[in-house]
């Protein structure tokens, strides 16, 4: 009987064979990889994101038995990561530009103040 680690490698090998053997899945795998790396780059919670991705791999992706299941979970995961990326990017933009917008607003209020 193989060890737990070897069983995991064998199971993942089967998933990798399915992914590499299907053109659409291969493409989705590449999109997911690029999306994950982009989110990781701007994330303020990188460790949490890494743990989340590992859990997704083991609890969701690796439980699929066929191409249809894998396509569905990949598309869902890509959407989830894109949503996180959009939120992180928006937060970074707000934090970066907010001081400038506040200063600009203060300047405009002073310039356009009506004489009494």
C-alpha positions in Angstrom: 0.0 0.0 0.0 1.5 3.4 -1.0 2.1 6.0 1.7 -0.3 9.0 2.0 2.2 11.3 0.2 2.6 8.8 -2.6 -1.2 8.3 -3.0 -1.5 12.1 -3.1 1.1 12.3 -5.9 -0.6 9.5 -7.8 -4.0 11.2 -7.5 -2.6 14.6 -8.5 -0.7 12.9 -11.4 -4.1 11.7 -12.7 -5.6 15.2 -12.5 -2.5 16.6 -14.3 -2.9 14.0 -17.0 -6.6 15.0 -17.5 -5.6 18.7 -17.6 -2.7 18.2 -20.0 -4.8 15.9 -22.2 -7.6 18.5 -22.8 -6.9 21.7 -24.7 -9.6 23.7 -22.9 -8.5 22.6 -19.5 -4.9 23.3 -20.4 -5.9 26.8 -21.4 -7.9 27.3 -18.2 -5.0 26.0 -16.1 -2.7 28.7 -17.7 -5.3 31.4 -17.1 -5.7 30.3 -13.4 -1.9 30.3 -12.9 -1.6 33.8 -14.3 -4.6 35.1 -12.4 -3.3 33.6 -9.1 0.1 35.1 -9.6 -1.4 38.5 -10.3 -3.6 38.4 -7.2 -0.7 37.2 -5.1 1.4 40.1 -6.3 -1.1 42.8 -5.1 -2.5 40.9 -2.2 -2.2 42.3 1.3 -2.8 38.7 2.7 -0.4 36.6 0.7 -0.1 33.8 3.2 -3.9 33.5 3.5 -4.2 33.4 -0.3 -1.5 30.7 -0.6 -3.4 28.6 2.0 -6.7 29.2 0.3 -5.2 28.1 -3.1 -3.7 24.9 -1.6 -7.1 24.1 0.0 -8.8 24.7 -3.3 -6.4 22.3 -5.0 -6.9 19.5 -2.5 -10.6 20.0 -1.5 -12.1 21.0 -4.8 -9.9 20.5 -7.9 -8.4 17.2 -6.9 -11.8 15.7 -6.2 -12.9 16.0 -9.8 -13.1 12.8 -11.8 -13.7 14.2 -15.3 -13.2 17.1 -17.6 -16.7 18.6 -17.1 -16.1 18.9 -13.4 -12.6 20.4 -13.8 -13.8 23.0 -16.3 -16.6 24.0 -13.9 -14.3 24.3 -10.9 -11.5 26.1 -12.9 -14.0 28.7 -14.2 -15.4 29.3 -10.7 -11.9 29.6 -9.2 -10.7 32.0 -11.9 -13.9 34.2 -11.2 -13.2 34.1 -7.5 -9.6 35.1 -7.9 -10.5 37.9 -10.4 -13.0 39.2 -7.9 -10.3 39.3 -5.2 -7.8 40.9 -7.6 -10.3 43.6 -8.5 -11.0 44.3 -4.8 -7.3 44.4 -3.9 -6.5 46.7 -6.9 -9.4 49.0 -6.0 -8.2 49.1 -2.4 -4.6 49.9 -3.5 -5.9 52.6 -5.8 -8.1 54.2 -3.1 -5.2 54.1 -0.6 -2.8 55.6 -3.1 -5.0 58.3 -4.5 -7.2 59.2 -1.5 -4.7 61.7 0.1 -4.4 63.5 -3.3 -8.2 63.6 -3.7 -8.6 65.0 -0.2 -6.0 67.7 -0.8 -7.5 68.5 -4.2 -11.0 68.8 -2.7 -9.6 71.1 0.1 -7.9 73.3 -2.5 -11.0 73.6 -4.6 -13.1 74.5 -1.6 -10.7 77.3 -0.8 -10.5 78.5 -4.4 -14.3 78.5 -4.9 -15.4 79.9 -1.6 -18.0 82.6 -2.1 -17.1 86.1 -0.8 -19.3 87.1 2.1 
